[in-house]
Amino acid sequence: MALKLDDVRAAREMLREVVVPTPLVHSRVLSEAIGGPVFLKCENLQRTGSFKIRGAYVRIARLSEEERAGGVVAASAGNHAQGVALAASMLGCKATVFMPQGAPLPKVAATRGYGAEVRFPGPTVDHCLEAARKYADKCGAVFIHPFDHPDVVAGQGTIGLEILEQRPDVRTIVGAVGGGGLMSGIAGAVKAALEEAGPR
């Protein structure tokens, strides 16, 4: 299913009072290394320390009141955990997060600090995913996937719209790929926005 530009724009409106539009900061070292201008998108300045709050908030906000009343559940080693915990707290929803044993203590503390119940089912994220899905089936909580949902991808895609506004002359966007939600959102949003704008 292709990401629609209207979905990303709607996500951006939803996030207007939730996230900060993060700056693009010029990197002299990287610019010199590749022989062209390089700018870094500082999503580390979000309240949770990463972009994950964007997708998590949009996904939970679009649940029905009945679904939110049943709570949400997630599995994460840290960044998605914090995004889900904060988003759920802002939306008045109970969050349970399964984190691997040995997860970074500051991320565990932050996830709890945002109001989530944290559980440790095993040493890997795979153990956590399995436990989270079982919990969802048993308790009726909605499983908030870290990347594999259109609402999450639309939320992450709002970064692409910010990049286009901040650097209309951008030619290449490079990003890290784990599950792919971030780059799917950015690529889909940027492609759709450029196609709508026409040749440049």
FILUMVEX-239156 format. One record per residue: residue in one letter; chain; y, x, z of N, C-alpha, C in turn; residue number from 1. Coordinates in Angstrom, 3 decimals, padded with zeros to 6 digits. Atoms other than C-alpha are relative to their C-alpha. Layout:
% residues N
["A","A",[Y,X,Z],[Y,X,Z],[Y,X,Z],NUM]
...
//
This chain:
% residues 200
["M","A",[-001.187,000.848,000.000],[000.000,000.000,000.000],[001.247,000.891,000.000],1]
["A","A",[-001.193,-000.832,000.117],[003.288,001.567,-001.144],[001.044,-000.408,001.038],2]
["L","A",[-001.071,000.253,-000.969],[006.079,001.906,001.385],[001.205,-000.589,-000.723],3]
["K","A",[-001.165,000.638,000.614],[008.961,-000.431,000.551],[001.274,000.481,000.689],4]
["L","A",[-001.271,-000.471,-000.528],[012.525,000.767,000.964],[000.594,-000.996,000.985],5]
["D","A",[-000.525,001.019,-000.913],[013.486,-002.530,002.587],[-000.655,000.089,001.377],6]
["D","A",[000.693,-000.148,-001.280],[010.857,-001.919,005.287],[000.597,001.150,000.814],7]
["V","A",[-000.588,-001.153,-000.684],[012.372,001.472,006.099],[001.414,-000.338,000.472],8]
["R","A",[-001.355,000.402,-000.399],[015.891,000.030,006.148],[-000.048,-000.959,001.194],9]
["A","A",[000.150,000.917,-001.129],[014.730,-002.749,008.470],[-000.385,000.772,001.262],10]
["A","A",[000.386,-000.841,-001.142],[013.101,-000.142,010.714],[001.214,000.747,000.531],11]
["R","A",[-001.190,-000.738,-000.430],[016.345,001.784,010.775],[000.936,-000.889,000.820],12]
["E","A",[-000.830,000.933,-000.771],[018.276,-001.266,011.942],[-000.594,-000.223,001.390],13]
["M","A",[000.699,000.215,-001.262],[015.670,-001.833,014.634],[000.183,001.187,000.952],14]
["L","A",[-000.080,-001.232,-000.788],[016.038,001.781,015.794],[001.432,000.428,000.325],15]
["R","A",[-001.390,-000.446,-000.107],[019.845,001.886,015.745],[000.425,000.320,001.426],16]
["E","A",[-000.361,-000.239,-001.399],[020.171,001.686,019.553],[-001.091,000.745,000.770],17]
["V","A",[001.161,-000.610,-000.653],[016.897,003.509,020.244],[-000.050,001.507,-000.204],18]
["V","A",[000.051,-001.434,000.309],[017.051,006.894,018.509],[001.382,000.502,-000.392],19]
["V","A",[-001.250,-000.602,000.468],[019.843,009.305,017.713],[-000.229,000.552,-001.405],20]
["P","A",[000.117,-000.667,001.300],[020.488,010.378,014.107],[000.111,001.501,000.235],21]
["T","A",[000.025,-001.428,-000.351],[019.498,014.008,014.504],[000.668,000.855,-001.073],22]
["P","A",[-000.724,-000.833,000.967],[021.519,016.791,012.881],[-000.930,000.854,-000.854],23]
["L","A",[000.629,-001.042,000.813],[020.490,019.113,010.071],[000.744,001.297,000.296],24]
["V","A",[-000.617,-001.262,-000.409],[021.133,022.648,011.275],[-000.404,001.107,-000.965],25]
["H","A",[000.273,-001.085,000.947],[021.445,025.564,008.849],[-000.727,001.141,000.694],26]
["S","A",[000.753,-001.157,-000.507],[018.919,028.363,009.391],[000.303,001.216,-000.866],27]
["R","A",[-000.336,-001.207,000.754],[020.299,031.746,008.330],[-001.251,000.811,-000.316],28]
["V","A",[001.207,-000.819,000.181],[016.946,033.502,008.807],[-000.881,-000.559,-001.110],29]
["L","A",[000.848,000.597,001.030],[014.946,031.055,006.700],[000.700,-000.015,-001.355],30]
["S","A",[-000.746,-000.011,001.264],[017.692,030.830,004.081],[-000.078,001.362,-000.666],31]
["E","A",[000.093,-001.359,000.549],[017.667,034.604,003.665],[-001.414,000.293,-000.471],32]
["A","A",[001.395,-000.284,000.346],[013.856,034.653,003.549],[-000.392,-000.615,-001.342],33]
["I","A",[000.403,000.642,001.261],[013.589,032.206,000.635],[001.059,000.097,-001.089],34]
["G","A",[-001.051,-000.164,000.996],[016.872,032.974,-001.107],[000.705,-001.286,-000.375],35]
["G","A",[-000.694,001.267,000.238],[018.356,029.504,-000.797],[000.275,-000.682,001.321],36]
["P","A",[-000.369,000.651,-001.259],[019.859,027.156,001.791],[-001.159,-000.781,000.625],37]
["V","A",[001.035,000.717,-000.760],[017.436,025.875,004.463],[000.659,-000.640,001.216],38]
["F","A",[-000.514,000.735,-001.156],[018.324,023.222,007.022],[-001.180,-000.585,000.771],39]
["L","A",[001.053,000.523,-000.867],[016.197,022.110,009.976],[000.437,-001.339,000.582],40]
["K","A",[-000.276,001.332,-000.558],[016.044,018.445,011.037],[-000.431,000.010,001.462],41]
["C","A",[000.240,-000.251,-001.431],[016.329,018.562,014.827],[-000.510,-001.234,000.744],42]
["E","A",[000.600,001.148,-000.686],[014.018,015.742,015.924],[-000.387,000.317,001.443],43]
["N","A",[000.241,-000.383,-001.401],[013.416,017.730,019.102],[001.109,-000.518,000.920],44]
["L","A",[-001.110,000.526,-000.799],[016.733,016.199,020.243],[-000.186,-001.474,000.368],45]
["Q","A",[000.286,001.364,-000.440],[015.200,012.726,020.524],[-000.372,000.016,001.480],46]
["R","A",[000.265,000.093,-001.438],[014.720,011.514,024.090],[-001.416,000.455,000.355],47]
["T","A",[001.381,-000.398,-000.280],[010.961,012.075,023.870],[-000.325,001.397,-000.525],48]
["G","A",[000.229,-001.360,000.488],[011.357,015.482,022.226],[-000.646,000.077,-001.370],49]
["S","A",[000.577,-000.031,001.346],[009.913,014.446,018.854],[000.329,-001.289,-000.741],50]
["F","A",[-000.250,001.161,000.855],[010.107,011.957,015.983],[-000.882,-001.195,000.340],51]
["K","A",[001.023,001.024,-000.208],[007.199,009.903,017.362],[000.546,-001.324,000.538],52]
["I","A",[-000.581,001.233,-000.531],[009.437,007.387,019.142],[000.368,-000.956,-001.130],53]
["R","A",[-000.415,000.850,001.123],[010.574,006.093,015.727],[-001.126,-000.959,-000.399],54]
["G","A",[001.116,000.830,000.438],[007.191,004.857,014.560],[-000.573,-000.858,001.111],55]
["A","A",[000.572,000.742,-001.124],[005.940,003.822,017.996],[000.854,-001.216,000.335],56]
["Y","A",[-000.879,001.117,-000.345],[008.990,001.673,018.686],[-000.096,-001.116,-001.040],57]
["V","A",[000.064,001.019,001.053],[008.882,-000.100,015.323],[-001.319,-000.760,000.074],58]
["R","A",[001.322,000.654,-000.074],[005.159,-000.796,015.674],[-000.065,-000.986,001.164],59]
["I","A",[000.089,000.876,-001.177],[005.447,-002.256,019.188],[001.010,-001.138,-000.091],60]
["A","A",[-001.028,001.042,000.122],[008.667,-004.152,018.452],[-000.433,-001.117,-000.934],61]
["R","A",[000.440,001.003,000.969],[006.952,-005.949,015.572],[-001.243,-000.765,000.449],62]
["L","A",[001.093,000.796,-000.553],[004.105,-007.208,017.762],[000.542,-001.356,000.438],63]
["S","A",[-000.405,001.300,-000.518],[004.182,-010.843,018.770],[000.168,000.088,001.514],64]
["E","A",[-000.162,000.027,-001.460],[005.184,-011.764,022.313],[-001.361,-000.048,000.688],65]
["E","A",[001.347,000.097,-000.570],[001.559,-012.649,023.000],[-000.703,001.347,-000.032],66]
["E","A",[000.628,-001.324,000.110],[000.363,-009.260,021.745],[000.609,000.967,001.006],67]
["R","A",[-000.644,-000.910,-000.953],[002.946,-007.389,023.815],[-000.390,-000.333,001.431],68]
["A","A",[000.395,000.403,-001.352],[001.943,-009.410,026.874],[-001.345,000.594,000.382],69]
["G","A",[001.305,-000.601,-000.259],[-001.555,-007.947,026.527],[000.042,001.505,000.145],70]
["G","A",[-000.153,-001.449,-000.145],[-000.204,-004.410,026.578],[-000.409,000.757,-001.249],71]
["V","A",[000.366,-000.889,001.101],[-000.662,-001.479,024.237],[-000.772,001.184,000.552],72]
["V","A",[000.784,-001.167,-000.395],[-002.975,001.514,024.301],[000.093,001.041,-001.105],73]
["A","A",[-000.102,-001.081,000.973],[-002.779,004.905,022.608],[-000.827,001.190,000.460],74]
["A","A",[000.692,-001.256,-000.290],[-004.533,008.251,022.433],[000.842,001.130,-000.564],75]
["S","A",[-000.896,-001.065,000.456],[-002.545,011.471,022.226],[-000.044,001.181,000.959],76]
["A","A",[-000.117,-001.190,-000.841],[-002.220,015.031,023.471],[001.418,000.177,000.529],77]
["G","A",[-001.341,-000.157,-000.565],[001.493,014.544,024.091],[001.138,-000.732,-000.660],78]
["N","A",[-001.210,000.558,000.604],[004.157,013.546,021.563],[-000.118,-001.500,-000.273],79]
["H","A",[000.207,001.432,000.242],[002.715,010.198,020.465],[-000.102,-000.737,001.333],80]
["A","A",[000.112,000.596,-001.339],[001.897,009.502,024.120],[001.375,-000.345,000.553],81]
["Q","A",[-001.348,000.223,-000.522],[005.534,009.875,025.092],[000.734,-001.069,-000.806],82]
["G","A",[-000.649,000.994,000.831],[006.741,007.822,022.125],[-000.468,-001.411,000.330],83]
["V","A",[000.557,001.318,-000.334],[004.410,004.921,022.947],[000.449,-000.419,001.395],84]
["A","A",[-000.377,000.323,-001.383],[005.178,005.106,026.670],[001.455,-000.455,000.081],85]
["L","A",[-001.413,000.367,-000.049],[008.955,005.011,026.148],[000.252,-001.306,-000.746],86]
["A","A",[-000.208,001.214,000.787],[008.843,002.351,023.435],[-000.505,-001.226,000.760],87]
["A","A",[000.560,001.126,-000.757],[006.603,000.113,025.542],[000.894,-000.352,001.177],88]
["S","A",[-000.880,000.232,-001.142],[008.880,000.545,028.537],[001.273,-000.728,-000.435],89]
["M","A",[-001.229,000.612,000.497],[011.959,-000.386,026.496],[-000.214,-001.449,-000.419],90]
["L","A",[000.305,001.335,000.500],[010.209,-003.475,025.150],[-000.711,-000.871,001.036],91]
["G","A",[000.588,000.778,-001.086],[008.844,-004.638,028.515],[-001.491,-000.217,-000.124],92]
["C","A",[001.422,000.103,000.313],[005.238,-003.924,027.637],[-000.776,001.066,000.775],93]
["K","A",[000.842,-000.962,-000.711],[002.465,-002.261,029.651],[-000.653,000.950,-000.998],94]
["A","A",[000.643,-000.996,000.866],[001.164,000.972,028.115],[-001.047,000.779,000.782],95]
["T","A",[001.047,-000.866,-000.526],[-002.089,002.798,028.806],[-000.234,001.086,-001.034],96]
["V","A",[000.136,-001.110,000.939],[-002.421,006.241,027.255],[-001.150,000.897,000.439],97]
["F","A",[001.112,-000.908,-000.253],[-005.589,008.298,027.022],[000.378,001.385,-000.525],98]
["M","A",[-000.373,-001.366,000.356],[-004.839,012.026,027.035],[-001.174,000.935,000.314],99]
["P","A",[001.118,-000.912,-000.264],[-007.282,014.940,026.841],[000.185,000.782,001.294],100]
["Q","A",[-000.060,-000.880,-001.158],[-008.133,016.903,029.941],[000.601,001.326,-000.472],101]
["G","A",[-000.659,-001.231,000.410],[-005.925,019.984,029.807],[001.229,-000.226,-000.867],102]
["A","A",[-001.242,000.271,000.733],[-003.051,018.235,028.027],[001.158,000.667,000.734],103]
["P","A",[-001.121,-000.682,-000.660],[000.264,020.017,028.701],[000.586,-000.839,001.132],104]
["L","A",[-000.455,000.747,-001.176],[001.402,019.029,032.183],[001.391,-000.624,-000.166],105]
["P","A",[-001.303,000.648,000.193],[005.057,018.438,031.186],[-000.100,-001.273,-000.849],106]
["K","A",[000.149,001.190,000.846],[003.900,015.966,028.516],[-000.698,-001.121,000.764],107]
["V","A",[000.660,000.996,-000.849],[001.596,014.213,030.970],[001.037,-000.618,000.951],108]
["A","A",[-001.015,000.475,-000.954],[004.446,013.985,033.495],[001.026,-000.889,-000.694],109]
["A","A",[-000.984,000.799,000.733],[006.870,012.686,030.873],[-000.576,-001.357,-000.382],110]
["T","A",[000.648,001.261,000.378],[004.388,010.046,029.680],[-000.064,-000.938,001.198],111]
["R","A",[000.003,000.801,-001.227],[003.948,008.832,033.250],[001.425,-000.407,000.381],112]
["G","A",[-001.390,000.280,-000.357],[007.692,009.065,033.807],[000.598,-001.144,-000.815],113]
["Y","A",[-000.460,001.116,000.825],[008.241,006.603,030.936],[-000.735,-001.290,000.341],114]
["G","A",[000.621,001.221,-000.512],[005.985,004.157,032.782],[-001.422,-000.278,-000.425],115]
["A","A",[001.362,000.246,000.460],[002.582,004.525,031.125],[-001.027,000.396,001.051],116]
["E","A",[001.156,-000.435,-000.783],[-000.729,004.670,032.935],[-000.746,001.020,-000.852],117]
["V","A",[000.666,-001.064,000.748],[-002.440,007.918,031.901],[-001.431,000.156,000.501],118]
["R","A",[001.407,-000.211,-000.326],[-006.212,008.375,031.789],[-000.524,001.194,-000.787],119]
["F","A",[000.539,-001.221,000.610],[-008.272,011.461,030.955],[-001.508,-000.162,-000.235],120]
["P","A",[001.417,000.287,000.233],[-011.592,010.528,029.313],[-000.853,001.191,-000.404],121]
["G","A",[000.783,-001.146,000.465],[-012.602,013.961,028.041],[000.901,001.113,-000.491],122]
["P","A",[-000.783,-001.188,000.348],[-011.523,017.338,026.685],[000.705,-000.031,-001.351],123]
["T","A",[-000.594,-000.012,001.339],[-010.554,016.368,023.127],[000.716,-001.315,-000.317],124]
["V","A",[-000.687,001.203,000.455],[-008.324,013.894,021.307],[-001.014,-001.013,-000.536],125]
["D","A",[001.034,000.921,000.483],[-011.477,012.441,019.708],[-000.575,-000.834,001.141],126]
["H","A",[000.452,000.750,-001.172],[-012.718,011.487,023.183],[001.034,-001.079,000.354],127]
["C","A",[-001.078,000.926,-000.352],[-009.345,009.852,023.789],[000.072,-001.164,-000.973],128]
["L","A",[-000.029,001.062,001.004],[-009.395,007.903,020.513],[-001.126,-000.998,000.232],129]
["E","A",[001.144,000.874,-000.258],[-012.849,006.553,021.283],[000.240,-000.855,001.241],130]
["A","A",[-000.255,000.726,-001.246],[-011.849,005.605,024.827],[001.096,-001.044,-000.189],131]
["A","A",[-001.101,000.937,000.227],[-008.612,003.959,023.639],[-000.473,-001.219,-000.778],132]
["R","A",[000.502,001.134,000.787],[-010.420,001.827,021.069],[-000.904,-000.899,000.840],133]
["K","A",[000.861,000.788,-000.888],[-013.009,000.744,023.631],[000.846,-000.808,000.984],134]
["Y","A",[-000.900,000.683,-000.932],[-010.213,-000.121,026.056],[000.666,-001.188,-000.698],135]
["A","A",[-000.641,001.071,000.762],[-008.471,-002.175,023.365],[-000.962,-001.171,-000.192],136]
["D","A",[001.000,001.053,000.219],[-011.675,-004.083,022.602],[-000.297,-000.756,001.293],137]
["K","A",[000.366,000.606,-001.278],[-012.389,-004.715,026.269],[001.154,-000.784,000.625],138]
["C","A",[-001.135,000.578,-000.735],[-008.892,-005.527,027.563],[000.961,-000.813,-000.859],139]
["G","A",[-000.893,000.753,000.873],[-007.195,-007.021,024.515],[001.329,000.677,-000.280],140]
["A","A",[-001.230,-000.740,000.298],[-004.494,-004.358,024.365],[000.025,000.361,-001.487],141]
["V","A",[-000.138,-000.387,001.402],[-003.140,-003.460,020.916],[-000.023,001.525,-000.093],142]
["F","A",[000.083,-001.451,000.206],[-004.145,000.028,019.781],[001.135,000.440,-000.915],143]
["I","A",[-001.134,-000.523,000.783],[-001.067,001.921,018.556],[-000.427,001.334,-000.603],144]
["H","A",[000.477,-001.207,000.684],[-002.324,004.420,015.997],[001.163,000.972,-000.201],145]
["P","A",[-001.109,-000.959,000.140],[-000.307,007.644,015.763],[000.590,000.100,-001.396],146]
["F","A",[-000.567,-000.109,001.349],[000.097,007.424,011.988],[-000.501,-001.061,-000.976],147]
["D","A",[000.639,000.840,001.001],[-002.188,004.953,010.223],[000.375,-001.477,000.154],148]
["H","A",[-000.457,001.394,000.006],[-000.071,001.785,010.187],[001.341,-000.060,-000.733],149]
["P","A",[-001.249,000.082,000.770],[002.739,000.607,007.846],[001.265,000.019,000.857],150]
["D","A",[-001.189,000.008,-000.862],[005.156,000.004,010.746],[000.319,001.393,000.521],151]
["V","A",[-000.198,-001.376,-000.466],[004.633,003.525,012.055],[000.577,000.851,-001.118],152]
["V","A",[-000.481,-000.781,001.147],[005.130,005.025,008.596],[001.454,-000.371,-000.322],153]
["A","A",[-001.392,000.425,000.267],[008.304,002.952,008.074],[000.950,000.599,001.029],154]
["G","A",[-000.838,-000.596,-001.043],[009.675,004.164,011.404],[000.249,001.471,-000.244],155]
["Q","A",[-000.176,-001.430,000.275],[009.046,007.797,010.535],[000.833,000.207,-001.271],156]
["G","A",[-000.753,-000.118,001.251],[010.526,007.181,007.083],[001.501,-000.050,000.172],157]
["T","A",[-001.447,000.033,-000.235],[013.938,006.582,008.628],[000.599,001.404,000.004],158]
["I","A",[-000.470,-001.395,000.059],[014.192,010.370,008.869],[000.409,000.348,-001.431],159]
["G","A",[-000.324,-000.276,001.398],[014.159,010.512,005.072],[001.354,-000.554,-000.398],160]
["L","A",[-001.310,000.583,000.318],[017.144,008.154,004.832],[001.121,000.823,000.619],161]
["E","A",[-001.020,-000.838,-000.642],[019.063,010.305,007.303],[000.216,001.290,-000.787],162]
["I","A",[-000.117,-001.250,000.762],[018.309,013.454,005.301],[000.828,-000.227,-001.263],163]
["L","A",[-000.754,000.288,001.232],[019.625,011.857,002.091],[001.483,-000.210,000.270],164]
["E","A",[-001.411,000.219,-000.331],[022.835,010.800,003.824],[000.679,001.295,000.428],165]
["Q","A",[-000.589,-001.240,-000.512],[023.355,014.170,005.499],[000.094,001.079,-001.078],166]
["R","A",[000.014,-000.995,001.077],[022.456,016.282,002.436],[-000.355,-000.698,-001.309],167]
["P","A",[000.291,000.716,001.253],[022.763,014.172,-000.734],[-000.500,000.926,-001.108],168]
["D","A",[000.415,-000.961,001.016],[022.127,017.364,-002.730],[-001.379,000.582,000.272],169]
["V","A",[001.303,-000.558,-000.350],[018.706,017.968,-001.143],[-000.913,000.012,-001.225],170]
["R","A",[000.922,-000.130,001.128],[016.113,019.185,-003.638],[-001.461,000.045,000.446],171]
["T","A",[001.374,-000.120,-000.494],[013.023,019.893,-001.530],[-000.016,-000.310,001.488],172]
["I","A",[000.191,000.275,-001.422],[011.863,018.486,001.799],[-001.386,000.490,000.383],173]
["V","A",[001.257,-000.584,-000.470],[009.167,020.418,003.648],[-000.249,-000.489,001.416],174]
["G","A",[000.312,000.452,-001.352],[007.375,019.092,006.710],[-001.428,000.331,000.374],175]
["A","A",[001.355,-000.236,-000.488],[004.333,019.639,008.866],[-000.829,-001.265,-000.210],176]
["V","A",[000.894,001.133,000.209],[001.340,017.414,008.166],[-001.176,000.092,000.965],177]
["G","A",[001.169,000.131,-000.864],[-001.084,016.372,010.880],[-000.799,-001.170,-000.540],178]
["G","A",[000.632,001.198,000.544],[-002.175,012.798,010.269],[000.632,-000.452,-001.297],179]
["G","A",[-000.667,000.328,001.255],[000.380,012.398,007.496],[001.017,-001.119,000.089],180]
["G","A",[-000.944,001.113,-000.126],[002.489,009.539,008.875],[001.438,000.410,-000.223],181]
["L","A",[-001.377,-000.474,000.140],[005.687,011.576,009.035],[000.345,000.253,-001.460],182]
["M","A",[-000.321,-000.352,001.380],[005.542,012.978,005.510],[-000.202,-001.168,-000.955],183]
["S","A",[000.149,001.212,000.818],[004.244,009.705,004.046],[001.268,-000.840,000.086],184]
["G","A",[-001.217,000.782,-000.184],[007.251,007.937,005.529],[001.196,000.624,-000.678],185]
["I","A",[-001.145,-000.686,000.605],[009.785,010.544,004.468],[-000.104,-000.027,-001.525],186]
["A","A",[000.167,-000.054,001.451],[008.347,010.943,000.952],[000.193,-001.381,-000.628],187]
["G","A",[-000.131,001.349,000.551],[008.083,007.182,000.401],[001.427,-000.499,000.031],188]
["A","A",[-001.378,000.464,-000.134],[011.571,006.470,001.684],[000.936,000.721,-000.966],189]
["V","A",[-000.873,-000.793,000.871],[013.236,009.288,-000.244],[-000.234,-000.355,-001.465],190]
["K","A",[000.320,000.349,001.394],[011.412,008.493,-003.492],[000.592,-001.364,-000.359],191]
["A","A",[-000.495,001.349,000.278],[012.306,004.801,-003.267],[001.530,-000.030,-000.047],192]
["A","A",[-001.463,-000.015,-000.037],[015.942,005.493,-002.356],[000.570,000.677,-001.240],193]
["L","A",[-000.489,-000.696,001.188],[016.389,007.952,-005.233],[-000.225,-000.825,-001.257],194]
["E","A",[000.262,000.862,001.161],[014.766,005.575,-007.708],[001.014,-001.145,-000.050],195]
["E","A",[-000.978,001.072,-000.053],[017.102,002.801,-006.557],[001.390,000.492,-000.434],196]
["A","A",[-001.317,-000.554,000.322],[020.150,005.082,-006.905],[000.131,000.388,-001.464],197]
["G","A",[-000.037,-000.392,001.402],[019.189,006.136,-010.422],[000.203,001.493,-000.182],198]
["P","A",[-000.121,-001.436,000.301],[019.627,009.521,-012.153],[001.188,000.626,000.717],199]
["R","A",[-001.105,-000.710,-000.641],[021.740,012.113,-010.375],[000.088,001.407,-000.524],200]
//
